[in-house]
Amino acid sequence: MKKVIFTALFFAFSNLVFGGNNWTNPIIRKNPFEDLRKPIVMKLSPFHFFDRQLSITGELFGRDYKRSLCISLAMIYADNSKVYDVGTSITLERRFYPRGFNPDTSNRNRNTATGFYFGMGAQVGYSEYNDRTNYSNGYYDPMTGNYFYYNDNVTITSAWITPNITLGYQFILWDALYIDAYVGGGVKVNDTKKTSKNIGIDFSRYYSDPDILSRYYKGVVPRVGLTLGMGF
C-alpha cells in the first residue's frame, strides 16, 4: 500500500513540476497581436497643411484585415491679400493587404506590427483659385509721373478626377498609433475655366503653364504621402 501511495505522489509531483512548467512544456497562447488591429482607423495628413488643405482619412477594414476601404475628405481654404484658394475633394481607395498585418517578432512585447498593401482608387474635386498678387496691367499718370498697376482679378475654377494606384506600408505602434506611408501615381483629368469681373481681359496671360502642384494642372501626377492616425 505504501508503494502505491508513493508511486501516485511521485507521478503527481512530476506532472506538477515538469508538465505544468512553461519552460519545459510552454502553453500555446493566443497571439497578443490580435488585440492590436482595429476595424476603424482615423488619420490626419500633416503635409497637406503646407498646401492649404485639411485632409482626414478613414480606413475601414474587413474581418480578415486583408482588405480595406479608405475614404479621404479634404477641405481647401485660403482667403487673404495674397491668394484666394477654396475647394474640396474626396478620395475613395480600395486597399489589399496580401499578408495582412504581421507582428514584429523582434519586439519582446509584440506591441508593434506592419502591413504592406497596394491600392486602387480615384479622387474627385473642385476648387477656385485667384492669385491676388499677379498685377499684370498698369497705366502711367502724367500728373504724378508714376505707374499704377492693378490686378485683372482672374479666377480659375477647376473640376477634376484622378484615377490612381498606390503602394504603401502601414505600421501599428503601441496598440493604437498608425503610421501610413505610401507612393504611387495617377492621371489627372481637369476641366478648367477662367473668369473675371473686368472686361477685355487676355486670359491667355494667366495660368497658361501650370506646374504639377497647381490645382488646374492636368496630366500624370505623383502620389506621395504620410498619414498619422488612431485605431478604434
TORLO-759481 format. One record per residue (C-alpha): chain; residue in three letters; x, y, z. Coordinates in nm, 3 decimals, decimal comma, always signed. Layout:
<pts>
<pt><chain>A</chain><resn>ALA</resn><px>X</px><py>Y</py><pz>Z</pz></pt>
...
</pts>
This chain:
<pts>
<pt><chain>A</chain><resn>MET</resn><px>+0,000</px><py>+0,000</py><pz>+0,000</pz></pt>
<pt><chain>A</chain><resn>LYS</resn><px>+0,283</px><py>+0,239</py><pz>+0,079</pz></pt>
<pt><chain>A</chain><resn>LYS</resn><px>+0,440</px><py>+0,165</py><pz>-0,260</pz></pt>
<pt><chain>A</chain><resn>VAL</resn><px>+0,113</px><py>+0,254</py><pz>-0,436</pz></pt>
<pt><chain>A</chain><resn>ILE</resn><px>+0,079</px><py>+0,581</py><pz>-0,245</pz></pt>
<pt><chain>A</chain><resn>PHE</resn><px>+0,443</px><py>+0,669</py><pz>-0,301</pz></pt>
<pt><chain>A</chain><resn>THR</resn><px>+0,413</px><py>+0,596</py><pz>-0,677</pz></pt>
<pt><chain>A</chain><resn>ALA</resn><px>+0,098</px><py>+0,811</py><pz>-0,706</pz></pt>
<pt><chain>A</chain><resn>LEU</resn><px>+0,261</px><py>+1,103</py><pz>-0,524</pz></pt>
<pt><chain>A</chain><resn>PHE</resn><px>+0,571</px><py>+1,073</py><pz>-0,744</pz></pt>
<pt><chain>A</chain><resn>PHE</resn><px>+0,371</px><py>+1,094</py><pz>-1,067</pz></pt>
<pt><chain>A</chain><resn>ALA</resn><px>+0,160</px><py>+1,382</py><pz>-0,932</pz></pt>
<pt><chain>A</chain><resn>PHE</resn><px>+0,472</px><py>+1,576</py><pz>-0,833</pz></pt>
<pt><chain>A</chain><resn>SER</resn><px>+0,639</px><py>+1,501</py><pz>-1,168</pz></pt>
<pt><chain>A</chain><resn>ASN</resn><px>+0,334</px><py>+1,627</py><pz>-1,357</pz></pt>
<pt><chain>A</chain><resn>LEU</resn><px>+0,324</px><py>+1,943</py><pz>-1,146</pz></pt>
<pt><chain>A</chain><resn>VAL</resn><px>+0,690</px><py>+2,023</py><pz>-1,192</pz></pt>
<pt><chain>A</chain><resn>PHE</resn><px>+0,756</px><py>+1,907</py><pz>-1,548</pz></pt>
<pt><chain>A</chain><resn>GLY</resn><px>+0,413</px><py>+1,901</py><pz>-1,709</pz></pt>
<pt><chain>A</chain><resn>GLY</resn><px>+0,295</px><py>+2,237</py><pz>-1,575</pz></pt>
<pt><chain>A</chain><resn>ASN</resn><px>+0,624</px><py>+2,421</py><pz>-1,610</pz></pt>
<pt><chain>A</chain><resn>ASN</resn><px>+0,612</px><py>+2,667</py><pz>-1,903</pz></pt>
<pt><chain>A</chain><resn>TRP</resn><px>+0,985</px><py>+2,631</py><pz>-1,964</pz></pt>
<pt><chain>A</chain><resn>THR</resn><px>+0,965</px><py>+2,258</py><pz>-2,046</pz></pt>
<pt><chain>A</chain><resn>ASN</resn><px>+0,615</px><py>+2,250</py><pz>-2,188</pz></pt>
<pt><chain>A</chain><resn>PRO</resn><px>+0,505</px><py>+2,603</py><pz>-2,280</pz></pt>
<pt><chain>A</chain><resn>ILE</resn><px>+0,137</px><py>+2,679</py><pz>-2,306</pz></pt>
<pt><chain>A</chain><resn>ILE</resn><px>+0,032</px><py>+2,793</py><pz>-2,652</pz></pt>
<pt><chain>A</chain><resn>ARG</resn><px>-0,136</px><py>+3,127</py><pz>-2,605</pz></pt>
<pt><chain>A</chain><resn>LYS</resn><px>-0,335</px><py>+3,338</py><pz>-2,844</pz></pt>
<pt><chain>A</chain><resn>ASN</resn><px>-0,117</px><py>+3,582</py><pz>-3,037</pz></pt>
<pt><chain>A</chain><resn>PRO</resn><px>-0,137</px><py>+3,911</py><pz>-2,843</pz></pt>
<pt><chain>A</chain><resn>PHE</resn><px>-0,121</px><py>+4,094</py><pz>-3,179</pz></pt>
<pt><chain>A</chain><resn>GLU</resn><px>-0,487</px><py>+4,011</py><pz>-3,234</pz></pt>
<pt><chain>A</chain><resn>ASP</resn><px>-0,571</px><py>+4,295</py><pz>-2,996</pz></pt>
<pt><chain>A</chain><resn>LEU</resn><px>-0,362</px><py>+4,549</py><pz>-3,190</pz></pt>
<pt><chain>A</chain><resn>ARG</resn><px>-0,569</px><py>+4,558</py><pz>-3,508</pz></pt>
<pt><chain>A</chain><resn>LYS</resn><px>-0,867</px><py>+4,789</py><pz>-3,509</pz></pt>
<pt><chain>A</chain><resn>PRO</resn><px>-1,158</px><py>+4,777</py><pz>-3,756</pz></pt>
<pt><chain>A</chain><resn>ILE</resn><px>-1,166</px><py>+5,156</py><pz>-3,800</pz></pt>
<pt><chain>A</chain><resn>VAL</resn><px>-0,866</px><py>+5,389</py><pz>-3,825</pz></pt>
<pt><chain>A</chain><resn>MET</resn><px>-0,892</px><py>+5,770</py><pz>-3,844</pz></pt>
<pt><chain>A</chain><resn>LYS</resn><px>-0,591</px><py>+5,951</py><pz>-3,991</pz></pt>
<pt><chain>A</chain><resn>LEU</resn><px>-0,466</px><py>+6,303</py><pz>-4,050</pz></pt>
<pt><chain>A</chain><resn>SER</resn><px>-0,219</px><py>+6,414</py><pz>-4,317</pz></pt>
<pt><chain>A</chain><resn>PRO</resn><px>+0,023</px><py>+6,674</py><pz>-4,170</pz></pt>
<pt><chain>A</chain><resn>PHE</resn><px>+0,186</px><py>+6,756</py><pz>-4,504</pz></pt>
<pt><chain>A</chain><resn>HIS</resn><px>-0,141</px><py>+6,877</py><pz>-4,658</pz></pt>
<pt><chain>A</chain><resn>PHE</resn><px>-0,127</px><py>+7,180</py><pz>-4,429</pz></pt>
<pt><chain>A</chain><resn>PHE</resn><px>+0,150</px><py>+7,318</py><pz>-4,650</pz></pt>
<pt><chain>A</chain><resn>ASP</resn><px>-0,091</px><py>+7,303</py><pz>-4,944</pz></pt>
<pt><chain>A</chain><resn>ARG</resn><px>-0,369</px><py>+7,488</py><pz>-4,761</pz></pt>
<pt><chain>A</chain><resn>GLN</resn><px>-0,565</px><py>+7,169</py><pz>-4,702</pz></pt>
<pt><chain>A</chain><resn>LEU</resn><px>-0,716</px><py>+6,983</py><pz>-4,410</pz></pt>
<pt><chain>A</chain><resn>SER</resn><px>-0,721</px><py>+6,616</py><pz>-4,508</pz></pt>
<pt><chain>A</chain><resn>ILE</resn><px>-0,887</px><py>+6,347</py><pz>-4,293</pz></pt>
<pt><chain>A</chain><resn>THR</resn><px>-0,893</px><py>+5,978</py><pz>-4,386</pz></pt>
<pt><chain>A</chain><resn>GLY</resn><px>-1,100</px><py>+5,693</py><pz>-4,251</pz></pt>
<pt><chain>A</chain><resn>GLU</resn><px>-0,991</px><py>+5,334</py><pz>-4,321</pz></pt>
<pt><chain>A</chain><resn>LEU</resn><px>-1,241</px><py>+5,055</py><pz>-4,265</pz></pt>
<pt><chain>A</chain><resn>PHE</resn><px>-1,100</px><py>+4,701</py><pz>-4,250</pz></pt>
<pt><chain>A</chain><resn>GLY</resn><px>-1,267</px><py>+4,371</py><pz>-4,331</pz></pt>
<pt><chain>A</chain><resn>ARG</resn><px>-1,285</px><py>+4,084</py><pz>-4,086</pz></pt>
<pt><chain>A</chain><resn>ASP</resn><px>-0,961</px><py>+3,922</py><pz>-4,200</pz></pt>
<pt><chain>A</chain><resn>TYR</resn><px>-0,776</px><py>+4,257</py><pz>-4,213</pz></pt>
<pt><chain>A</chain><resn>LYS</resn><px>-0,657</px><py>+4,182</py><pz>-4,566</pz></pt>
<pt><chain>A</chain><resn>ARG</resn><px>-0,883</px><py>+4,434</py><pz>-4,736</pz></pt>
<pt><chain>A</chain><resn>SER</resn><px>-0,995</px><py>+4,783</py><pz>-4,652</pz></pt>
<pt><chain>A</chain><resn>LEU</resn><px>-1,184</px><py>+5,082</py><pz>-4,786</pz></pt>
<pt><chain>A</chain><resn>CYS</resn><px>-1,024</px><py>+5,427</py><pz>-4,750</pz></pt>
<pt><chain>A</chain><resn>ILE</resn><px>-1,230</px><py>+5,746</py><pz>-4,764</pz></pt>
<pt><chain>A</chain><resn>SER</resn><px>-1,041</px><py>+6,077</py><pz>-4,759</pz></pt>
<pt><chain>A</chain><resn>LEU</resn><px>-1,204</px><py>+6,418</py><pz>-4,733</pz></pt>
<pt><chain>A</chain><resn>ALA</resn><px>-1,005</px><py>+6,736</py><pz>-4,790</pz></pt>
<pt><chain>A</chain><resn>MET</resn><px>-1,103</px><py>+7,098</py><pz>-4,745</pz></pt>
<pt><chain>A</chain><resn>ILE</resn><px>-0,904</px><py>+7,364</py><pz>-4,931</pz></pt>
<pt><chain>A</chain><resn>TYR</resn><px>-0,914</px><py>+7,713</py><pz>-4,786</pz></pt>
<pt><chain>A</chain><resn>ALA</resn><px>-0,711</px><py>+8,034</py><pz>-4,816</pz></pt>
<pt><chain>A</chain><resn>ASP</resn><px>-0,862</px><py>+8,382</py><pz>-4,842</pz></pt>
<pt><chain>A</chain><resn>ASN</resn><px>-0,620</px><py>+8,665</py><pz>-4,779</pz></pt>
<pt><chain>A</chain><resn>SER</resn><px>-0,446</px><py>+8,955</py><pz>-4,951</pz></pt>
<pt><chain>A</chain><resn>LYS</resn><px>-0,219</px><py>+8,723</py><pz>-5,150</pz></pt>
<pt><chain>A</chain><resn>VAL</resn><px>-0,436</px><py>+8,435</py><pz>-5,266</pz></pt>
<pt><chain>A</chain><resn>TYR</resn><px>-0,792</px><py>+8,310</py><pz>-5,286</pz></pt>
<pt><chain>A</chain><resn>ASP</resn><px>-0,798</px><py>+7,929</py><pz>-5,292</pz></pt>
<pt><chain>A</chain><resn>VAL</resn><px>-1,105</px><py>+7,734</py><pz>-5,181</pz></pt>
<pt><chain>A</chain><resn>GLY</resn><px>-1,245</px><py>+7,394</py><pz>-5,267</pz></pt>
<pt><chain>A</chain><resn>THR</resn><px>-1,293</px><py>+7,037</py><pz>-5,160</pz></pt>
<pt><chain>A</chain><resn>SER</resn><px>-1,207</px><py>+6,685</py><pz>-5,272</pz></pt>
<pt><chain>A</chain><resn>ILE</resn><px>-1,292</px><py>+6,326</py><pz>-5,188</pz></pt>
<pt><chain>A</chain><resn>THR</resn><px>-1,077</px><py>+6,019</py><pz>-5,249</pz></pt>
<pt><chain>A</chain><resn>LEU</resn><px>-1,202</px><py>+5,660</py><pz>-5,248</pz></pt>
<pt><chain>A</chain><resn>GLU</resn><px>-0,949</px><py>+5,379</py><pz>-5,245</pz></pt>
<pt><chain>A</chain><resn>ARG</resn><px>-0,970</px><py>+5,002</py><pz>-5,217</pz></pt>
<pt><chain>A</chain><resn>ARG</resn><px>-0,667</px><py>+4,852</py><pz>-5,044</pz></pt>
<pt><chain>A</chain><resn>PHE</resn><px>-0,539</px><py>+4,497</py><pz>-5,042</pz></pt>
<pt><chain>A</chain><resn>TYR</resn><px>-0,303</px><py>+4,357</py><pz>-4,777</pz></pt>
<pt><chain>A</chain><resn>PRO</resn><px>-0,164</px><py>+4,028</py><pz>-4,919</pz></pt>
<pt><chain>A</chain><resn>ARG</resn><px>-0,029</px><py>+3,912</py><pz>-4,582</pz></pt>
<pt><chain>A</chain><resn>GLY</resn><px>-0,244</px><py>+4,118</py><pz>-4,352</pz></pt>
<pt><chain>A</chain><resn>PHE</resn><px>-0,062</px><py>+4,266</py><pz>-4,053</pz></pt>
<pt><chain>A</chain><resn>ASN</resn><px>+0,233</px><py>+4,078</py><pz>-3,908</pz></pt>
<pt><chain>A</chain><resn>PRO</resn><px>+0,360</px><py>+4,130</py><pz>-3,552</pz></pt>
<pt><chain>A</chain><resn>ASP</resn><px>+0,718</px><py>+4,240</py><pz>-3,511</pz></pt>
<pt><chain>A</chain><resn>THR</resn><px>+0,888</px><py>+3,927</py><pz>-3,370</pz></pt>
<pt><chain>A</chain><resn>SER</resn><px>+1,197</px><py>+4,125</py><pz>-3,277</pz></pt>
<pt><chain>A</chain><resn>ASN</resn><px>+0,993</px><py>+4,324</py><pz>-3,026</pz></pt>
<pt><chain>A</chain><resn>ARG</resn><px>+0,979</px><py>+4,150</py><pz>-2,689</pz></pt>
<pt><chain>A</chain><resn>ASN</resn><px>+0,633</px><py>+4,283</py><pz>-2,604</pz></pt>
<pt><chain>A</chain><resn>ARG</resn><px>+0,490</px><py>+4,226</py><pz>-2,951</pz></pt>
<pt><chain>A</chain><resn>ASN</resn><px>+0,327</px><py>+4,570</py><pz>-2,942</pz></pt>
<pt><chain>A</chain><resn>THR</resn><px>+0,417</px><py>+4,669</py><pz>-3,300</pz></pt>
<pt><chain>A</chain><resn>ALA</resn><px>+0,312</px><py>+4,535</py><pz>-3,637</pz></pt>
<pt><chain>A</chain><resn>THR</resn><px>+0,347</px><py>+4,613</py><pz>-4,007</pz></pt>
<pt><chain>A</chain><resn>GLY</resn><px>+0,143</px><py>+4,559</py><pz>-4,319</pz></pt>
<pt><chain>A</chain><resn>PHE</resn><px>+0,224</px><py>+4,604</py><pz>-4,688</pz></pt>
<pt><chain>A</chain><resn>TYR</resn><px>-0,060</px><py>+4,697</py><pz>-4,924</pz></pt>
<pt><chain>A</chain><resn>PHE</resn><px>-0,144</px><py>+4,809</py><pz>-5,275</pz></pt>
<pt><chain>A</chain><resn>GLY</resn><px>-0,447</px><py>+5,015</py><pz>-5,360</pz></pt>
<pt><chain>A</chain><resn>MET</resn><px>-0,658</px><py>+5,142</py><pz>-5,647</pz></pt>
<pt><chain>A</chain><resn>GLY</resn><px>-0,887</px><py>+5,442</py><pz>-5,631</pz></pt>
<pt><chain>A</chain><resn>ALA</resn><px>-0,983</px><py>+5,782</py><pz>-5,762</pz></pt>
<pt><chain>A</chain><resn>GLN</resn><px>-1,009</px><py>+6,141</py><pz>-5,641</pz></pt>
<pt><chain>A</chain><resn>VAL</resn><px>-1,270</px><py>+6,396</py><pz>-5,748</pz></pt>
<pt><chain>A</chain><resn>GLY</resn><px>-1,253</px><py>+6,761</py><pz>-5,654</pz></pt>
<pt><chain>A</chain><resn>TYR</resn><px>-1,344</px><py>+7,121</py><pz>-5,724</pz></pt>
<pt><chain>A</chain><resn>SER</resn><px>-1,161</px><py>+7,445</py><pz>-5,647</pz></pt>
<pt><chain>A</chain><resn>GLU</resn><px>-1,149</px><py>+7,817</py><pz>-5,724</pz></pt>
<pt><chain>A</chain><resn>TYR</resn><px>-0,813</px><py>+7,992</py><pz>-5,738</pz></pt>
<pt><chain>A</chain><resn>ASN</resn><px>-0,706</px><py>+8,355</py><pz>-5,775</pz></pt>
<pt><chain>A</chain><resn>ASP</resn><px>-0,352</px><py>+8,488</py><pz>-5,735</pz></pt>
<pt><chain>A</chain><resn>ARG</resn><px>-0,415</px><py>+8,834</py><pz>-5,595</pz></pt>
<pt><chain>A</chain><resn>THR</resn><px>-0,051</px><py>+8,940</py><pz>-5,628</pz></pt>
<pt><chain>A</chain><resn>ASN</resn><px>-0,048</px><py>+8,899</py><pz>-6,006</pz></pt>
<pt><chain>A</chain><resn>TYR</resn><px>-0,050</px><py>+9,263</py><pz>-6,117</pz></pt>
<pt><chain>A</chain><resn>SER</resn><px>-0,012</px><py>+9,246</py><pz>-6,493</pz></pt>
<pt><chain>A</chain><resn>ASN</resn><px>-0,171</px><py>+9,568</py><pz>-6,616</pz></pt>
<pt><chain>A</chain><resn>GLY</resn><px>-0,096</px><py>+9,930</py><pz>-6,540</pz></pt>
<pt><chain>A</chain><resn>TYR</resn><px>-0,109</px><py>+10,284</py><pz>-6,660</pz></pt>
<pt><chain>A</chain><resn>TYR</resn><px>+0,106</px><py>+10,594</py><pz>-6,646</pz></pt>
<pt><chain>A</chain><resn>ASP</resn><px>-0,017</px><py>+10,903</py><pz>-6,466</pz></pt>
<pt><chain>A</chain><resn>PRO</resn><px>+0,139</px><py>+11,207</py><pz>-6,636</pz></pt>
<pt><chain>A</chain><resn>MET</resn><px>+0,033</px><py>+11,430</py><pz>-6,346</pz></pt>
<pt><chain>A</chain><resn>THR</resn><px>+0,242</px><py>+11,244</py><pz>-6,092</pz></pt>
<pt><chain>A</chain><resn>GLY</resn><px>+0,487</px><py>+11,067</py><pz>-6,320</pz></pt>
<pt><chain>A</chain><resn>ASN</resn><px>+0,412</px><py>+10,732</py><pz>-6,155</pz></pt>
<pt><chain>A</chain><resn>TYR</resn><px>+0,299</px><py>+10,394</py><pz>-6,284</pz></pt>
<pt><chain>A</chain><resn>PHE</resn><px>-0,005</px><py>+10,233</py><pz>-6,124</pz></pt>
<pt><chain>A</chain><resn>TYR</resn><px>-0,067</px><py>+9,861</py><pz>-6,152</pz></pt>
<pt><chain>A</chain><resn>TYR</resn><px>-0,386</px><py>+9,671</py><pz>-6,098</pz></pt>
<pt><chain>A</chain><resn>ASN</resn><px>-0,493</px><py>+9,309</py><pz>-6,090</pz></pt>
<pt><chain>A</chain><resn>ASP</resn><px>-0,716</px><py>+9,175</py><pz>-6,364</pz></pt>
<pt><chain>A</chain><resn>ASN</resn><px>-0,885</px><py>+8,968</py><pz>-6,092</pz></pt>
<pt><chain>A</chain><resn>VAL</resn><px>-0,881</px><py>+8,643</py><pz>-6,290</pz></pt>
<pt><chain>A</chain><resn>THR</resn><px>-1,026</px><py>+8,339</py><pz>-6,113</pz></pt>
<pt><chain>A</chain><resn>ILE</resn><px>-0,979</px><py>+7,988</py><pz>-6,243</pz></pt>
<pt><chain>A</chain><resn>THR</resn><px>-1,224</px><py>+7,714</py><pz>-6,149</pz></pt>
<pt><chain>A</chain><resn>SER</resn><px>-1,114</px><py>+7,351</py><pz>-6,166</pz></pt>
<pt><chain>A</chain><resn>ALA</resn><px>-1,318</px><py>+7,031</py><pz>-6,156</pz></pt>
<pt><chain>A</chain><resn>TRP</resn><px>-1,105</px><py>+6,718</py><pz>-6,173</pz></pt>
<pt><chain>A</chain><resn>ILE</resn><px>-1,094</px><py>+6,341</py><pz>-6,142</pz></pt>
<pt><chain>A</chain><resn>THR</resn><px>-0,772</px><py>+6,148</py><pz>-6,084</pz></pt>
<pt><chain>A</chain><resn>PRO</resn><px>-0,764</px><py>+5,767</py><pz>-6,105</pz></pt>
<pt><chain>A</chain><resn>ASN</resn><px>-0,458</px><py>+5,639</py><pz>-5,921</pz></pt>
<pt><chain>A</chain><resn>ILE</resn><px>-0,269</px><py>+5,339</py><pz>-5,788</pz></pt>
<pt><chain>A</chain><resn>THR</resn><px>-0,077</px><py>+5,322</py><pz>-5,460</pz></pt>
<pt><chain>A</chain><resn>LEU</resn><px>+0,185</px><py>+5,110</py><pz>-5,285</pz></pt>
<pt><chain>A</chain><resn>GLY</resn><px>+0,218</px><py>+5,159</py><pz>-4,912</pz></pt>
<pt><chain>A</chain><resn>TYR</resn><px>+0,344</px><py>+5,033</py><pz>-4,579</pz></pt>
<pt><chain>A</chain><resn>GLN</resn><px>+0,150</px><py>+5,075</py><pz>-4,259</pz></pt>
<pt><chain>A</chain><resn>PHE</resn><px>+0,288</px><py>+5,049</py><pz>-3,906</pz></pt>
<pt><chain>A</chain><resn>ILE</resn><px>+0,098</px><py>+4,988</py><pz>-3,583</pz></pt>
<pt><chain>A</chain><resn>LEU</resn><px>+0,274</px><py>+5,113</py><pz>-3,270</pz></pt>
<pt><chain>A</chain><resn>TRP</resn><px>+0,178</px><py>+5,085</py><pz>-2,904</pz></pt>
<pt><chain>A</chain><resn>ASP</resn><px>-0,160</px><py>+4,924</py><pz>-2,969</pz></pt>
<pt><chain>A</chain><resn>ALA</resn><px>-0,318</px><py>+5,234</py><pz>-3,123</pz></pt>
<pt><chain>A</chain><resn>LEU</resn><px>-0,090</px><py>+5,461</py><pz>-3,329</pz></pt>
<pt><chain>A</chain><resn>TYR</resn><px>-0,095</px><py>+5,402</py><pz>-3,705</pz></pt>
<pt><chain>A</chain><resn>ILE</resn><px>+0,172</px><py>+5,539</py><pz>-3,942</pz></pt>
<pt><chain>A</chain><resn>ASP</resn><px>+0,085</px><py>+5,507</py><pz>-4,309</pz></pt>
<pt><chain>A</chain><resn>ALA</resn><px>+0,348</px><py>+5,587</py><pz>-4,578</pz></pt>
<pt><chain>A</chain><resn>TYR</resn><px>+0,268</px><py>+5,546</py><pz>-4,946</pz></pt>
<pt><chain>A</chain><resn>VAL</resn><px>+0,381</px><py>+5,625</py><pz>-5,301</pz></pt>
<pt><chain>A</chain><resn>GLY</resn><px>+0,208</px><py>+5,597</py><pz>-5,634</pz></pt>
<pt><chain>A</chain><resn>GLY</resn><px>+0,070</px><py>+5,797</py><pz>-5,921</pz></pt>
<pt><chain>A</chain><resn>GLY</resn><px>-0,230</px><py>+5,878</py><pz>-6,134</pz></pt>
<pt><chain>A</chain><resn>VAL</resn><px>-0,364</px><py>+6,069</py><pz>-6,431</pz></pt>
<pt><chain>A</chain><resn>LYS</resn><px>-0,544</px><py>+6,395</py><pz>-6,358</pz></pt>
<pt><chain>A</chain><resn>VAL</resn><px>-0,825</px><py>+6,492</py><pz>-6,594</pz></pt>
<pt><chain>A</chain><resn>ASN</resn><px>-0,906</px><py>+6,857</py><pz>-6,527</pz></pt>
<pt><chain>A</chain><resn>ASP</resn><px>-1,177</px><py>+7,086</py><pz>-6,663</pz></pt>
<pt><chain>A</chain><resn>THR</resn><px>-1,076</px><py>+7,450</py><pz>-6,608</pz></pt>
<pt><chain>A</chain><resn>LYS</resn><px>-1,248</px><py>+7,782</py><pz>-6,675</pz></pt>
<pt><chain>A</chain><resn>LYS</resn><px>-1,118</px><py>+8,137</py><pz>-6,643</pz></pt>
<pt><chain>A</chain><resn>THR</resn><px>-1,343</px><py>+8,425</py><pz>-6,540</pz></pt>
<pt><chain>A</chain><resn>SER</resn><px>-1,304</px><py>+8,789</py><pz>-6,439</pz></pt>
<pt><chain>A</chain><resn>LYS</resn><px>-1,528</px><py>+9,080</py><pz>-6,346</pz></pt>
<pt><chain>A</chain><resn>ASN</resn><px>-1,316</px><py>+9,304</py><pz>-6,566</pz></pt>
<pt><chain>A</chain><resn>ILE</resn><px>-1,388</px><py>+9,337</py><pz>-6,939</pz></pt>
<pt><chain>A</chain><resn>GLY</resn><px>-1,143</px><py>+9,273</py><pz>-7,220</pz></pt>
<pt><chain>A</chain><resn>ILE</resn><px>-0,906</px><py>+9,050</py><pz>-7,025</pz></pt>
<pt><chain>A</chain><resn>ASP</resn><px>-0,645</px><py>+8,849</py><pz>-7,214</pz></pt>
<pt><chain>A</chain><resn>PHE</resn><px>-0,694</px><py>+8,520</py><pz>-7,033</pz></pt>
<pt><chain>A</chain><resn>SER</resn><px>-0,406</px><py>+8,355</py><pz>-7,216</pz></pt>
<pt><chain>A</chain><resn>ARG</resn><px>-0,169</px><py>+8,554</py><pz>-6,996</pz></pt>
<pt><chain>A</chain><resn>TYR</resn><px>-0,300</px><py>+8,379</py><pz>-6,684</pz></pt>
<pt><chain>A</chain><resn>TYR</resn><px>-0,240</px><py>+8,024</py><pz>-6,565</pz></pt>
<pt><chain>A</chain><resn>SER</resn><px>-0,128</px><py>+7,914</py><pz>-6,910</pz></pt>
<pt><chain>A</chain><resn>ASP</resn><px>+0,160</px><py>+7,696</py><pz>-6,787</pz></pt>
<pt><chain>A</chain><resn>PRO</resn><px>+0,062</px><py>+7,536</py><pz>-6,455</pz></pt>
<pt><chain>A</chain><resn>ASP</resn><px>+0,316</px><py>+7,333</py><pz>-6,260</pz></pt>
<pt><chain>A</chain><resn>ILE</resn><px>+0,248</px><py>+6,985</py><pz>-6,133</pz></pt>
<pt><chain>A</chain><resn>LEU</resn><px>+0,139</px><py>+7,111</py><pz>-5,790</pz></pt>
<pt><chain>A</chain><resn>SER</resn><px>-0,124</px><py>+7,351</py><pz>-5,924</pz></pt>
<pt><chain>A</chain><resn>ARG</resn><px>-0,494</px><py>+7,283</py><pz>-5,879</pz></pt>
<pt><chain>A</chain><resn>TYR</resn><px>-0,552</px><py>+7,339</py><pz>-6,250</pz></pt>
<pt><chain>A</chain><resn>TYR</resn><px>-0,275</px><py>+7,104</py><pz>-6,369</pz></pt>
<pt><chain>A</chain><resn>LYS</resn><px>-0,372</px><py>+6,814</py><pz>-6,594</pz></pt>
<pt><chain>A</chain><resn>GLY</resn><px>-0,168</px><py>+6,505</py><pz>-6,680</pz></pt>
<pt><chain>A</chain><resn>VAL</resn><px>+0,036</px><py>+6,244</py><pz>-6,492</pz></pt>
<pt><chain>A</chain><resn>VAL</resn><px>+0,074</px><py>+6,329</py><pz>-6,122</pz></pt>
<pt><chain>A</chain><resn>PRO</resn><px>+0,270</px><py>+6,163</py><pz>-5,839</pz></pt>
<pt><chain>A</chain><resn>ARG</resn><px>+0,105</px><py>+6,037</py><pz>-5,524</pz></pt>
<pt><chain>A</chain><resn>VAL</resn><px>+0,327</px><py>+6,053</py><pz>-5,217</pz></pt>
<pt><chain>A</chain><resn>GLY</resn><px>+0,216</px><py>+6,094</py><pz>-4,859</pz></pt>
<pt><chain>A</chain><resn>LEU</resn><px>+0,232</px><py>+6,015</py><pz>-4,490</pz></pt>
<pt><chain>A</chain><resn>THR</resn><px>-0,063</px><py>+5,999</py><pz>-4,252</pz></pt>
<pt><chain>A</chain><resn>LEU</resn><px>-0,086</px><py>+5,952</py><pz>-3,877</pz></pt>
<pt><chain>A</chain><resn>GLY</resn><px>-0,388</px><py>+5,801</py><pz>-3,708</pz></pt>
<pt><chain>A</chain><resn>MET</resn><px>-0,553</px><py>+5,614</py><pz>-3,424</pz></pt>
<pt><chain>A</chain><resn>GLY</resn><px>-0,741</px><py>+5,285</py><pz>-3,427</pz></pt>
<pt><chain>A</chain><resn>PHE</resn><px>-1,086</px><py>+5,236</py><pz>-3,274</pz></pt>
</pts>
